[in-house]
Amino acid sequence: MAVIDRFRFKGKDYGLLVVLFPKLPILQPPFYEFVPSKRVIVISEDEPFTRYPKKEVIQITSRAPIALDTREGFLRALAKRGVKATDHQIRLLLYDMSEEEFWYLAKIAVVLKYFPNVPTERSQKRSTVLNLFQSLFHDFGATFRHYHNLREFRSPRDILVVLMEMNVKARDLHKHTVKPYYRKVLLENRKYVPLFQMSLLMWLEATNPAPRGHDSKPKSSEYAAMLSFLWRCSAHKIPDCDAFQYEPVAFSLRLWGYSDQEIERLLPYFPGALM
């Protein structure tokens, strides 16, 4: 028997082993001889791993091809366990969900052997958050259509969280390994990271006004604030727009580490602002 599977971890949290392989003993050096379980998990860099030759061994080693604590790695591990997913479901799970959403559904799939409430096929009407992010800085009409479709089954908070994660990946693209199409979308939108940040700041101010006694605008409805956020992201495409008038754009950008030269280049993305 010996080793039947190998995994690695990018981090140090081995809690997913308990989720994926409940009740299996997890063994680390020094290894002891008597282990009653027929199948065991071992954390070892030995290559080959020769201990427990009569047992089914799942080895955790830094040389394994599948990183269990990544989305793609966990989905591959689930596939080995007989959890089936369509190509459309895999795309949604990899790119279109927040970390919280993904791991919640992935852990449920371990038990149910399928992904509940994740569409198996793409309809002509149904949009994805990736569609929304792709149009976000370019076409408010398309952005609004995708947002309207998404709102049928996702909350504004869930949509915004995924957009934020995509924006962070676009900013730190060199830190992420992603599929070519997803990388292309992130690369195209990378230059709009400061525009996203400023629009998000204004969304936060609209939904969380200053305490009473301070000069502040009344709290906007969640729906109106979200639409304003989406509109500002593509407002630079609208002639004679003043989406950022009276806003301390240059001040905020300097706080975030942008130089005067960078701010000068960013001016076209903030219509109406006095930089």
Secondary structure as UniProt FT lines:
FT   STRAND          2..8
FT   HELIX           15..20
FT   TURN            22..23
FT   STRAND          26..27
FT   STRAND          39..43
FT   TURN            53..54
FT   STRAND          56..60
FT   TURN            62..63
FT   TURN            68..69
FT   HELIX           71..80
FT   TURN            81..82
FT   HELIX           87..95
FT   HELIX           99..112
FT   TURN            116..117
FT   HELIX           129..135
FT   TURN            136..138
FT   HELIX           140..150
FT   TURN            151..153
FT   HELIX           156..171
FT   HELIX           173..175
FT   HELIX           180..189
FT   HELIX           190..192
FT   HELIX           193..207
FT   TURN            212..213
FT   HELIX           222..234
FT   HELIX           235..237
FT   TURN            239..240
FT   TURN            243..246
FT   HELIX           249..255
FT   TURN            256..257
FT   HELIX           260..266
FT   HELIX           267..269
FT   TURN            271..272
//
